Amino acid sequence: MRHGMGGKERKRAKREQEVICLKVEISRVLEKLTSAQNLGLTKMTPPFEGIENFDYGLRRALDAAFDWKAFGDMLLHQIPARTLVFARGVFELRFALFLSPDEKDTLYCIGPWAEGPRSKESIAWCKNYLDEKAQDVIQEYHNRVRQIDDNAIKSTLFGVISLIYPEGELKTEEWREFMPLNFRPGLESFSDTSFTEELPAELVAERYAAENRMLQAVVKGDSSSALGAYESFRRFQVTPRLHSLLRDFKNFSIILNSLLRKSIEQASVHPYYIDQISARFAIEIEALTSLEEGERLRVRMVKEYCLYVQKYSLRQYSPLIQKVINQVNLHMDSDLSLKSLAAQCYISPSYLSSVFKQETGQTLTDYISRRRMERAAKLLLTTNARIAVVAEEVGILDVNYFTKMFKSATGQTPTHYRRDKRAQLSLEVAPDGAPPLLQEKEKREKLKKF
């Protein structure tokens, strides 16, 4: 007769399941961490196929006949268990390696990264022993490698990877001369076409692929994917072309602004809005005073261009409906009657009404009314214009009719809406200890009861 598990067995099974879930989650976190930091994450396991790109193809380019199986075996047997090894490779590259505690014969390699720009010693060695073409390739390769604070990334990696192990079990070691990584290629290798031509071509192709992933995400308004792709694209540091790093940064930011502008054009965003955001960022780029400020601006550019797609893209509509919607949004103070809009499109009012309802799910009249009230609400909050002026700005000349429409849409008259919304906004942004605002709100709540 078969009996169910006892209390101890259930607890043990539960703990084992929790450990499995934790390890799976840590693996995902590690993938996200290395992706966010623009670091490679290579899983190495026998027979070690597909590990040739662990250093972005550098070793493969320098030695086409390299024995990758022997290389993998050497790494697997030299890295100690329960140890996170930080090792230095050729050309001042940094790597982190550790054995998986729950996967047999499995090694993870993170990197490469660099502490900063190439050292004077590295540059001098290249000038002494390599021709100009090979020097350019090495510089191009370094432009591909992520520059990051060494201590910061080591601390971050240890914090994440240590969660896979019982508390206090993971150790760290620094290996400065780890020969499997810190190899010394023969000088003739730097003249081989696999190094001088194929490696640069692969790096350029990878940079363009990252750029295209970013731009395609922007076209979709996918901010998360666009920022992830931008981080990959940002890893490629283009060789400076001017003596001023800031001026160089500004020039490449101008190029990025142009690329983003063309992307949202593909999303059927009206040129009016495209010019609006592009011109604003052009001014901000020229006003930059530091590279750190500039990097924050670039991230904001990617985010805001995606937001513009989310807000203004009309690619889901036919050219006819795109034209009508843009006419409504850009000329709200003009005659937006069905007859007038139909005449501008050289079609009958009944046909326009039918197509608009079919594509948008609402009548043209309802859409115009909603957009006018949304615009009016924004003007009431952001300007001190009189109600009559706000009404005129949204194409309604009769103030009484405007007030009636606004109250129907919001539940409040324009005057009450402006007063109440501004009071709420003041409450939200006020610092702690601002009792007058709170008292005023309580008064309004009490008044509502009468």
C-alpha positions as CSV (number, residue, x, y, z in Angstrom):
1,M,0.0,0.0,0.0
2,R,1.4,3.4,-1.0
3,H,1.4,6.1,1.6
4,G,1.7,9.9,1.0
5,M,4.8,11.8,2.0
6,G,5.3,12.5,5.6
7,G,5.9,16.0,7.1
8,K,9.7,15.9,6.8
9,E,9.6,14.6,3.2
10,R,7.2,17.4,2.2
11,K,9.4,20.0,3.8
12,R,12.5,18.6,2.1
13,A,10.7,18.5,-1.3
14,K,9.5,22.1,-0.8
15,R,13.0,23.3,0.1
16,E,14.4,21.5,-3.0
17,Q,11.8,23.1,-5.2
18,E,12.5,26.5,-3.7
19,V,16.3,26.0,-4.4
20,I,15.5,25.0,-8.1
21,C,13.3,28.0,-8.5
22,L,15.9,30.3,-6.9
23,K,18.6,29.0,-9.3
24,V,16.4,29.4,-12.3
25,E,15.6,33.0,-11.2
26,I,19.3,33.8,-10.5
27,S,20.2,32.5,-14.0
28,R,17.6,34.9,-15.5
29,V,18.9,37.7,-13.3
30,L,22.4,37.0,-14.5
31,E,21.3,37.2,-18.1
32,K,19.5,40.4,-17.5
33,L,22.4,41.9,-15.6
34,T,25.0,41.1,-18.2
35,S,22.7,42.4,-20.9
36,A,22.1,45.6,-19.0
37,Q,25.8,46.1,-18.5
38,N,26.5,45.2,-22.1
39,L,28.7,42.3,-21.1
40,G,28.9,38.9,-22.9
41,L,27.6,35.8,-21.1
42,T,29.0,32.6,-22.5
43,K,28.0,29.1,-21.3
44,M,30.8,26.6,-21.9
45,T,30.2,22.9,-21.8
46,P,31.7,19.9,-23.7
47,P,32.2,19.6,-26.6
48,F,32.5,23.4,-26.4
49,E,30.9,24.2,-29.7
50,G,29.9,27.8,-30.4
51,I,32.2,29.4,-27.8
52,E,34.4,31.2,-30.4
53,N,32.7,34.5,-29.8
54,F,33.3,34.7,-26.0
55,D,35.8,37.5,-26.7
56,Y,33.9,39.0,-29.6
57,G,35.9,36.9,-32.1
58,L,39.4,38.3,-31.2
59,R,41.1,34.9,-30.7
60,R,39.4,33.3,-33.7
61,A,40.6,36.2,-35.9
62,L,44.2,35.8,-34.6
63,D,44.3,32.0,-34.9
64,A,42.0,30.3,-37.4
65,A,43.3,26.9,-36.3
66,F,42.7,27.4,-32.6
67,D,41.7,24.3,-30.7
68,W,38.5,25.3,-28.9
69,K,37.9,22.0,-27.3
70,A,41.3,22.0,-25.6
71,F,40.7,25.6,-24.6
72,G,37.3,24.7,-23.0
73,D,38.8,21.6,-21.2
74,M,41.6,23.7,-19.8
75,L,39.2,26.3,-18.5
76,L,36.9,23.7,-17.0
77,H,39.6,22.0,-15.1
78,Q,41.6,25.0,-13.9
79,I,38.7,27.1,-12.5
80,P,38.1,26.0,-8.8
81,A,34.7,25.0,-7.6
82,R,32.7,27.5,-5.5
83,T,35.0,30.3,-6.8
84,L,34.4,33.4,-8.8
85,V,37.6,34.0,-10.8
86,F,38.4,37.4,-12.1
87,A,41.0,37.0,-14.8
88,R,42.9,39.3,-17.1
89,G,43.2,38.5,-20.8
90,V,45.2,39.8,-23.7
91,F,45.0,43.5,-24.5
92,E,43.9,44.4,-21.0
93,L,40.6,42.6,-21.2
94,R,38.8,41.4,-18.1
95,F,36.7,38.3,-17.6
96,A,34.8,36.6,-14.8
97,L,34.5,32.8,-14.7
98,F,32.8,30.3,-12.4
99,L,31.6,26.7,-12.4
100,S,27.9,26.1,-12.3
101,P,27.1,24.4,-8.9
102,D,24.2,22.4,-10.3
103,E,25.1,21.7,-13.9
104,K,27.8,19.1,-14.5
105,D,30.9,20.2,-16.5
106,T,29.5,23.7,-17.1
107,L,31.4,26.9,-16.9
108,Y,30.1,30.5,-17.3
109,C,32.3,33.2,-18.7
110,I,31.3,36.9,-18.3
111,G,33.0,39.6,-20.3
112,P,35.1,40.9,-21.7
113,W,35.2,44.4,-20.3
114,A,37.9,47.1,-19.9
115,E,38.7,49.3,-16.9
116,G,39.0,52.3,-19.2
117,P,40.7,53.5,-22.3
118,R,43.8,51.6,-23.5
119,S,46.9,52.2,-21.4
120,K,49.9,54.0,-22.8
121,E,51.9,50.8,-22.6
122,S,49.4,48.9,-24.8
123,I,49.4,51.7,-27.3
124,A,53.2,51.9,-27.3
125,W,53.5,48.1,-27.8
126,C,51.2,48.2,-30.8
127,K,53.1,51.2,-32.4
128,N,56.4,49.4,-31.9
129,Y,55.4,46.0,-33.3
130,L,52.3,46.4,-35.5
131,D,51.6,48.2,-38.7
132,E,49.1,51.0,-38.9
133,K,46.3,48.8,-40.2
134,A,46.6,46.3,-37.4
135,Q,46.7,49.2,-34.9
136,D,43.4,50.5,-36.3
137,V,41.8,47.1,-35.9
138,I,42.9,46.8,-32.3
139,Q,41.5,50.3,-31.6
140,E,38.2,49.4,-33.3
141,Y,38.1,46.2,-31.2
142,H,38.6,48.2,-28.0
143,N,35.8,50.5,-29.1
144,R,33.5,47.4,-29.1
145,V,34.5,46.4,-25.5
146,R,32.4,47.9,-22.6
147,Q,34.4,50.3,-20.4
148,I,33.2,49.9,-16.8
149,D,34.5,50.5,-13.3
150,D,36.3,47.3,-12.4
151,N,35.5,47.3,-8.7
152,A,31.9,48.1,-9.3
153,I,31.2,45.3,-11.7
154,K,33.2,42.8,-9.6
155,S,31.0,43.7,-6.6
156,T,27.8,43.5,-8.6
157,L,28.7,40.1,-10.1
158,F,29.7,38.6,-6.8
159,G,26.5,39.9,-5.2
160,V,24.3,38.1,-7.8
161,I,26.3,34.9,-8.3
162,S,26.7,34.3,-4.5
163,L,23.0,33.9,-4.3
164,I,23.3,30.6,-6.2
165,Y,25.5,29.2,-3.3
166,P,24.9,28.7,0.4
167,E,25.7,31.8,2.4
168,G,29.5,32.4,2.6
169,E,30.4,29.5,0.3
170,L,31.4,31.5,-2.8
171,K,35.0,32.8,-2.8
172,T,36.7,35.2,-5.2
173,E,40.2,35.0,-6.7
174,E,42.2,37.4,-8.9
175,W,44.3,35.8,-11.7
176,R,46.5,38.3,-13.4
177,E,48.4,35.9,-15.6
178,F,45.9,33.2,-16.6
179,M,47.4,31.9,-19.8
180,P,44.3,30.5,-21.4
181,L,43.0,34.0,-21.6
182,N,46.2,36.1,-21.5
183,F,47.7,34.4,-24.7
184,R,50.5,35.9,-26.7
185,P,49.7,35.6,-30.5
186,G,52.6,35.7,-33.0
187,L,53.2,39.0,-34.7
188,E,52.4,37.4,-38.1
189,S,48.8,36.8,-36.9
190,F,48.2,40.5,-37.0
191,S,48.8,40.6,-40.7
192,D,46.4,37.8,-41.5
193,T,43.2,38.8,-43.4
194,S,41.0,37.2,-40.7
195,F,42.3,39.8,-38.4
196,T,42.8,42.9,-40.6
197,E,39.6,42.5,-42.7
198,E,37.2,39.9,-41.3
199,L,37.2,41.0,-37.6
200,P,36.6,44.7,-38.5
201,A,33.8,43.7,-40.9
202,E,32.1,41.6,-38.1
203,L,32.4,44.5,-35.6
204,V,30.9,47.0,-38.0
205,A,28.1,44.6,-38.9
206,E,27.4,44.0,-35.2
207,R,27.3,47.7,-34.6
208,Y,24.8,48.3,-37.4
209,A,22.7,45.4,-36.2
210,A,22.4,46.9,-32.8
211,E,21.6,50.3,-34.3
212,N,18.9,48.7,-36.5
213,R,17.3,46.8,-33.5
214,M,17.1,50.1,-31.6
215,L,15.5,52.0,-34.5
216,Q,13.0,49.2,-35.3
217,A,11.9,49.2,-31.6
218,V,11.5,53.0,-31.8
219,V,9.3,52.6,-34.9
220,K,7.0,50.4,-32.8
221,G,7.1,52.7,-29.8
222,D,8.6,49.9,-27.7
223,S,10.6,51.9,-25.1
224,S,11.9,48.8,-23.2
225,S,13.3,47.1,-26.3
226,A,14.6,50.3,-27.7
227,L,16.6,51.1,-24.5
228,G,17.9,47.6,-24.4
229,A,19.1,47.8,-28.0
230,Y,20.5,51.3,-27.3
231,E,22.6,49.9,-24.5
232,S,24.1,47.3,-26.9
233,F,24.6,50.1,-29.5
234,R,26.2,52.3,-26.9
235,R,28.9,49.7,-26.2
236,F,30.5,50.5,-29.6
237,Q,32.6,53.5,-28.9
238,V,33.4,55.2,-32.2
239,T,37.0,56.3,-32.6
240,P,37.1,60.1,-31.7
241,R,37.4,62.3,-34.8
242,L,38.1,65.6,-33.1
243,H,40.4,66.8,-30.3
244,S,37.3,67.8,-28.2
245,L,35.6,64.7,-26.8
246,L,32.5,66.8,-25.9
247,R,32.3,68.1,-29.5
248,D,32.7,64.6,-30.8
249,F,29.9,63.4,-28.5
250,K,27.6,66.2,-29.6
251,N,28.2,65.4,-33.3
252,F,27.3,61.8,-32.8
253,S,24.3,62.8,-30.7
254,I,23.1,64.9,-33.6
255,I,23.4,61.8,-35.8
256,L,21.4,59.8,-33.3
257,N,18.7,62.6,-33.2
258,S,18.5,62.3,-37.0
259,L,18.2,58.5,-36.9
260,L,15.4,58.7,-34.3
261,R,13.6,61.4,-36.3
262,K,13.6,59.2,-39.4
263,S,12.4,56.2,-37.4
264,I,9.2,57.9,-36.0
265,E,8.5,59.2,-39.5
266,Q,8.2,55.5,-40.5
267,A,5.6,55.2,-37.8
268,S,3.4,57.7,-39.6
269,V,4.0,60.5,-37.0
270,H,3.1,63.9,-38.6
271,P,6.1,66.0,-39.6
272,Y,4.8,68.8,-37.2
273,Y,5.4,66.6,-34.2
274,I,8.7,65.2,-35.6
275,D,10.1,68.7,-36.1
276,Q,8.9,69.6,-32.6
277,I,10.8,66.9,-30.8
278,S,13.8,67.0,-33.1
279,A,14.3,70.7,-32.8
280,R,14.0,70.6,-29.1
281,F,16.7,67.9,-28.8
282,A,19.0,69.7,-31.2
283,I,19.0,72.7,-28.9
284,E,19.6,70.5,-25.8
285,I,22.5,68.7,-27.5
286,E,24.3,72.0,-28.3
287,A,23.8,73.1,-24.7
288,L,25.6,70.0,-23.2
289,T,28.5,70.7,-20.8
290,S,29.6,67.2,-19.9
291,L,29.7,63.7,-21.3
292,E,27.7,62.4,-18.3
293,E,24.9,64.9,-18.9
294,G,25.0,63.9,-22.6
295,E,24.6,60.2,-21.9
296,R,21.5,60.9,-19.8
297,L,20.2,63.0,-22.6
298,R,20.6,60.2,-25.2
299,V,18.7,57.8,-23.0
300,R,15.9,60.4,-22.6
301,M,15.9,60.9,-26.4
302,V,15.3,57.2,-27.0
303,K,12.5,57.2,-24.4
304,E,10.8,60.3,-25.7
305,Y,10.9,59.4,-29.3
306,C,9.1,56.1,-28.3
307,L,6.5,58.1,-26.4
308,Y,5.9,60.2,-29.5
309,V,5.2,57.1,-31.5
310,Q,2.8,55.8,-28.8
311,K,1.0,59.2,-28.7
312,Y,1.1,60.4,-32.3
313,S,1.6,57.4,-34.6
314,L,-1.3,56.8,-37.1
315,R,0.2,53.9,-39.0
316,Q,-2.8,51.7,-38.1
317,Y,-5.0,53.9,-40.2
318,S,-5.4,54.5,-43.9
319,P,-3.8,57.6,-45.5
320,L,-7.3,59.2,-45.6
321,I,-8.0,58.8,-41.9
322,Q,-4.4,59.8,-41.1
323,K,-5.0,63.1,-43.0
324,V,-8.3,63.7,-41.2
325,I,-6.9,63.1,-37.7
326,N,-3.9,65.3,-38.3
327,Q,-6.2,68.0,-39.6
328,V,-8.2,67.8,-36.4
329,N,-5.2,67.8,-34.1
330,L,-3.2,70.4,-35.8
331,H,-6.0,72.9,-36.7
332,M,-8.3,72.5,-33.7
333,D,-9.4,76.2,-33.9
334,S,-10.6,75.9,-37.5
335,D,-13.8,74.7,-39.1
336,L,-13.9,70.9,-38.3
337,S,-17.3,70.1,-39.6
338,L,-17.9,66.9,-41.4
339,K,-18.7,68.8,-44.5
340,S,-15.5,70.9,-44.4
341,L,-13.2,67.9,-43.7
342,A,-14.8,65.8,-46.4
343,A,-14.3,68.7,-48.9
344,Q,-10.6,68.9,-48.0
345,C,-10.3,65.2,-48.8
346,Y,-12.4,65.4,-52.0
347,I,-14.9,62.8,-50.8
348,S,-18.5,62.9,-49.7
349,P,-19.4,63.6,-46.0
350,S,-21.3,60.3,-45.8
351,Y,-18.3,58.3,-47.1
352,L,-15.9,60.0,-44.7
353,S,-18.2,59.4,-41.8
354,S,-18.5,55.7,-42.6
355,V,-14.8,55.1,-43.1
356,F,-13.8,57.0,-40.0
357,K,-16.3,55.0,-37.8
358,Q,-15.1,51.7,-39.4
359,E,-11.4,52.4,-38.8
360,T,-11.5,54.1,-35.4
361,G,-14.6,52.6,-33.8
362,Q,-16.1,56.1,-33.0
363,T,-17.8,58.8,-35.0
364,L,-15.9,61.7,-36.3
365,T,-18.0,64.1,-34.3
366,D,-17.3,62.3,-31.1
367,Y,-13.6,62.2,-31.8
368,I,-13.4,65.9,-32.5
369,S,-15.4,66.7,-29.3
370,R,-13.1,64.5,-27.2
371,R,-9.9,66.0,-28.7
372,R,-11.2,69.5,-28.2
373,M,-12.0,68.9,-24.5
374,E,-8.7,67.2,-23.9
375,R,-6.9,70.2,-25.4
376,A,-9.1,72.6,-23.4
377,A,-8.3,70.7,-20.2
378,K,-4.6,71.0,-20.9
379,L,-4.8,74.7,-21.6
380,L,-6.8,75.3,-18.4
381,L,-4.1,73.7,-16.3
382,T,-1.0,75.1,-18.1
383,T,-2.2,78.7,-18.8
384,N,-4.0,81.5,-17.1
385,A,-6.0,82.3,-20.3
386,R,-9.7,83.3,-19.8
387,I,-12.3,80.7,-20.4
388,A,-13.4,82.5,-23.6
389,V,-9.9,82.4,-24.9
390,V,-9.5,78.7,-24.2
391,A,-12.8,78.0,-25.9
392,E,-11.7,80.0,-29.0
393,E,-8.3,78.1,-29.0
394,V,-10.2,74.8,-29.4
395,G,-12.6,76.2,-32.1
396,I,-15.7,76.9,-30.0
397,L,-16.8,80.6,-30.1
398,D,-19.8,80.3,-27.9
399,V,-18.6,80.3,-24.3
400,N,-21.8,78.9,-22.9
401,Y,-21.8,76.0,-25.3
402,F,-18.2,75.3,-24.5
403,T,-18.9,75.3,-20.8
404,K,-21.8,72.9,-21.3
405,M,-19.6,70.6,-23.4
406,F,-16.8,70.7,-20.9
407,K,-19.0,69.9,-18.0
408,S,-20.5,67.0,-19.9
409,A,-17.0,65.6,-20.6
410,T,-15.4,66.2,-17.2
411,G,-18.3,66.6,-14.7
412,Q,-17.1,70.1,-13.8
413,T,-17.3,73.6,-15.3
414,P,-14.0,74.9,-16.7
415,T,-13.5,77.3,-13.7
416,H,-14.0,74.5,-11.1
417,Y,-11.9,72.1,-13.1
418,R,-9.0,74.5,-13.2
419,R,-9.2,75.4,-9.5
420,D,-9.6,71.8,-8.3
421,K,-7.0,70.2,-10.6
422,R,-4.4,72.9,-9.8
423,A,-5.1,72.4,-6.1
424,Q,-4.6,68.6,-6.4
425,L,-1.3,69.1,-8.3
426,S,-0.1,71.5,-5.7
427,L,-0.9,68.9,-3.0
428,E,1.0,66.2,-4.9
429,V,4.2,68.3,-5.4
430,A,4.1,70.1,-2.0
431,P,6.8,69.0,0.5
432,D,5.9,67.4,3.8
433,G,4.3,69.6,6.4
434,A,2.1,71.8,4.1
435,P,-1.0,71.8,6.2
436,P,-2.7,74.8,4.5
437,L,-3.1,72.8,1.3
438,L,-4.4,69.8,3.2
439,Q,-6.8,71.9,5.2
440,E,-8.1,73.4,1.9
441,K,-8.7,69.9,0.5
442,E,-10.5,68.8,3.6
443,K,-12.7,71.9,3.4
444,R,-13.6,71.0,-0.2
445,E,-14.4,67.4,0.8
446,K,-16.7,68.7,3.6
447,L,-18.4,71.1,1.2
448,K,-19.2,68.3,-1.2
449,K,-21.4,66.7,1.5
450,F,-23.8,69.7,1.6
